[in-house]
Amino acid sequence: MIKTQIQLEDWQYSSLKKAGAEAGRSLSDLIRESVSLFLKSNKNKNMNPLQELAGKYSSRSTENLKAHDRAWAESIR
């Protein structure tokens, strides 16, 4: 782990300390969990919109597609 310092607003600090006391967890543990959740939620925002759609829909026949459309459809499967 890397040690770092952050500054919190008074309300953030007191809310985290209270939540930590209620859950039996440390302030640093809650902050690490919060950072992990934030990073995971933003992970999909970096994806290409077409990549987000890949695999969400059932495949159909590509026989009636033009060659360039067929090649694209095959490339994302």
Secondary structure as the mmCIF struct_conf table of DSSP 4:
data_model
#
loop_
_struct_conf.conf_type_id
_struct_conf.id
_struct_conf.beg_label_comp_id
_struct_conf.beg_label_asym_id
_struct_conf.beg_label_seq_id
_struct_conf.end_label_comp_id
_struct_conf.end_label_asym_id
_struct_conf.end_label_seq_id
HELX_RH_AL_P HELX_RH_AL_P1 ASP A 10 ALA A 23
TURN_TY1_P TURN_TY1_P1 GLY A 24 GLY A 24
HELX_RH_AL_P HELX_RH_AL_P2 LEU A 27 LYS A 43
HELX_RH_3T_P HELX_RH_3T_P1 ASN A 44 ASN A 46
BEND BEND1 MET A 47 MET A 47
HELX_RH_AL_P HELX_RH_AL_P3 PRO A 49 LEU A 53
TURN_TY1_P TURN_TY1_P2 ALA A 54 GLY A 55
BEND BEND2 LYS A 56 TYR A 57
TURN_TY1_P TURN_TY1_P3 GLU A 63 ASN A 64
BEND BEND3 LEU A 65 LEU A 65
HELX_RH_AL_P HELX_RH_AL_P4 ALA A 67 SER A 75
TURN_TY1_P TURN_TY1_P4 ILE A 76 ILE A 76
#
